[in-house]
Amino acid sequence: MTSLLPWLALGVAVAAAAWLWRRSRGDQRALAESRRELADLHHARETQWVEEQTKQQAVFNSMIEGLLILDEDGRVQFANPTLGQMFRLPRDVRGLTLLEALRLHELQEIAVRAASEGRVTGFELQLPGDNGRVLQVNAASVRDPDRAHAGTILVFHDLTRIKQLESVRKEFVANVSHELRTPLSMIKGYVETLLDGAKDDPAVATRFLQTIEKHADRLTFLIDDLLTISQLESGSVALNLQSLDLREQVAAVARDLDARAVERQVRLVNEVPEGLSIRADADRLQQVLYNLADNAIKYGRTGGEVRLGGRRIEGDGVEGWVADDGPGVPAESLERVFERFYRVDRARSREQGGTGLGLSIVKHIIQGHGGEVRAESTPGRGATFYYTLPAVP
Ligand code: ADP
């Protein structure tokens, strides 16, 4: 019996060891399993985070607004490419303070205010020495869960184009008011003089009434031209494009202007070769030719010559021109004559019944056909106005 005891003890010990070994193997497997699950979870989280970051980056990169994110110390954490373009940043500004990055004290003040007040909206920032570029800045403080300041987001909208349009519109309204006021005050002046007694002298009364009629006509021309410009600019008139013979179109305008040409002893010459076909809206083309030829008669030489020509050019186009042999246009005004209300000689234009809108209408119509306008001149020897139009193949 006593000799069996050690064997029994050994057996129990082996069984216990085997049980412990099995248990520890089981624990190890479970541990490995948990580790794997943890690693999978971690990997999934990481992938999700990377995906979210990529999406966010893509959104920030495609924004037309500039975006700048500052950390809680006021250092740049992120700047999107639009911001880089807006401020023409030569390098990566991450890690710099706002002042070091953009060098604008006003912006620094906005960031400080946003951090203390929570947000700053609609601040307009004029960029120094940058052709009047204007940005609108909105800034908001980012708070962490315990409401502590954790950073600032600044969003920049480029308002330059809107501001420019606003100023063009203001200038246009001011110009129109001025243009309308001039003939109106003339009419009023003459009517008052008539009422004050001039009406009793038939000769004077007739002369005054003729002047009033001239100014009333100017008002009508001006309003007609303004309506045309506004229709052309709003794009509300669809062009009725058709195949037209340029020589015939020029001949029709020359007939309409015959009386005016005779009055100023100007010879109108149609030099357009036969068979030159263009694709254009007939009424609009008549307006272009009329305005150009009328100017050439008005501003050209009394007793001079106005030539209307045309030729095929490369790329399926036709170039037409109206040339006079008058005093011409000074070099610095060659481009500006196509602007609304621009006149080289204001008094002369008024005296001729000009509205200052004729060439602007020409430019709009030609551009509406996909063509271009330009003027050339040798002062003292005349001016030539060119336009291009699509040819009929
Ligand atoms: P306006 O009603 O004053 O004629 P336009 O827009 O037709 O307005 O022309 C603008 C200005 O361009 C004119 O006031 C005139 O000073 C100048 N201009 C136009 N055509 C000629 C030309 N053939 N020769 C010289 N100057 C011209």
Boltz pocket constraint, residues with backbone or C-beta under 6 A from the ligand:
constraints:
  - pocket:
      binder: B
      contacts: [[A, 291], [A, 292], [A, 295], [A, 296], [A, 299], [A, 300], [A, 324], [A, 326], [A, 327], [A, 328], [A, 329], [A, 337], [A, 339], [A, 342], [A, 343], [A, 344], [A, 345], [A, 349], [A, 350], [A, 353], [A, 354], [A, 355], [A, 356], [A, 357], [A, 358], [A, 359], [A, 360], [A, 383]]
      max_distance: 6.0
